[in-house]
Structure formats: structure tokens, C-alpha cells
Amino acid sequence: MSFLVEMFMAFFGGIFGAYVGSVTSFVFCGLMGLIGIGVYVATGSMDFITNVAFGPIFTPQIAFAGGVAAASYYGMKSRKQLVPVDMVLPGNNIVAPLATTGDFPTLLVGGVFAMLSQAICILLRDYAPFRSDSPAVALIIVAFVGRLIFDDSGVMGKNFKLSERLNYNLNQMAFHLLAAYAIALGMTYFVKVTGVPTFGFLLGGLVLAFGMFGVPVPANHHVSMVAAFAFGVIPNIWIAAIFGPLAWLTADVLARLFNTDVESHIDPPAFTIALFSLILLNI
């Protein structure tokens, strides 16, 4: 696929992400990915995963990134009272489908930011002198660009006090760290037996569908993906799974630092995947 075609496809993929909402677009990615895993197990071909789940419509650096930017833009319009009162949405609402807004420029913003994200992803993938999860890195870069343009809260939000944001309850922290290890261990085992490094990432995307129906399921795809990175370096599921709790803690810290008192979304799971990929994929 030529660069020009990729950009056109990314534009419309970003519109799709804005239209259905970022989280919904990621659920589609997870669903298509699990179908692709079935195809891979049956045929040995990864084409469905590569070209559909991570293709130009559902892949997170296009659809999710476009949806995040569009939500931030529409949130800015809401704060400036440029939309009907009954159509106001906060800029950090990445669950709501922006199809309900009927706002043409919002879809365009989703498309343009998806193009930017995909262009950055291609540059990192093909020309960077280091390895990374280029989709995650690109997604985070454009999320910060969107925050700087559309959100007047500042990079780290208003009323920033480090001691307040990182005020942890040790019992709750231990609870989440143990759960993260269990998830990482299970997903790393599936990576081992299927040979698909993104197994847990895709399953984690699909699991978010439950949250859309009111079931409080936490995001865990970053836990699974970072453990999979570690398994590529240390082919022992028990040791690789240790990186699951590290990923959970990193994402939680990032969420507290960058998603408190803000009107846009910096995705902590993607941020975590990006950071750990820069370390683990270059060992």
C-alpha cells in the first residue's frame, strides 16, 4: 500500500473512530483480532490480524487516536458554548460516539489527527534507529498535540499537586498488583501456546465492551502487552509476568499525572506500552 493510499485510509479510519467513539473502535479491533487468531490457528496465516484488526480502519493509532482528538475538539467547542446545550460533552469522554453530535468539523478533526498519527507511525516503523511499538508511540504523540491545541488545562492539568495525585492506599495497590500479575501470567501463557504476541492486547480490547454496558471492567491490555514484550526477551512466563504489575503501576501513575483535572485524554495504557516497548524491544 502506497503512502498516499495509507494516508487516505487513515483519514477515513479516523472519521470512523470519531463517529463510533474511541473505545468502541478499540472493541472492534479486539473482536477482529480474536477472529484473526482463530484464522491463524486454523491456517497459519496472520493476514487477517495484520490487515483487518490492525488494518487502516480499526488499528488504534488511527481509529482510537482520531476519536480521542475529535472528542477533545468537541469538548473545546462545548466549553466555548458553540454547541447546543443538550449536546455538550467533555473533551475527555472517549466512550461517547460523536455520531450523536452531528458536528461535521469534529469528524474532520478525527480524520486529520489519524493521518498525522499514521504518518508518525510509518516514520518510526521504517526509519527510526531504534525499535518501538510505533502505533502506541504515535498515538501518544498526537494525543499530546491535541491537548496542546484543544485543551486549556495544561499538559498535566489544573491544580497540579504531586503529593495529592500520588496518594496511594497500600491495600488497594497490593490488590491491583496481584490481579495484574494473574492477568499477565495467563495472557503470557496464551502468547506462548498460540505464538501470537498480541493475544492479550486484543482480548483486552474486546473486554472493554463490557464497560460500555455498565460493567466496571478495568483496562488490562497494557498489562498483557508489556508482559508479552518481556516474554520476547525472557522466554519464561513466570518471570515475564512480573512486568504485568509494573505496567499496571506505570499506567496508574500516568493516569494520575496526566488525566486529572483535564478536558482531553492521554491514554495511560498506550503510554505505558510505548514506554516499555522503547526499553524491552531494544534489549
Secondary structure, DSSP 8 states (H G I E B T S, - for coil): --HHHHHHHHHHHHHHHHHH-HHHHHHHHHHHHHHHHHHHHHHS--HHIIIIITSTTT-TTTHHHHHHHHHHHHHHHHHTT-S-GGG---TT--SS-GGGT--HHHHHHHHHHHHHHHHHHHHHHHH-SS---HHHHHHHHHHHHHHHHH-TT-TT-SS--HHHHT---HHHHHHHHHHHHHHHHHHHHHHHHH--TTHHHHHHHHHHHHHHTT------HHHHHHHHHHHHHS--HHHHTTHHHHHHHHHHHHHHHHSSS-SS---HHHHHHHHHHHHHTT-
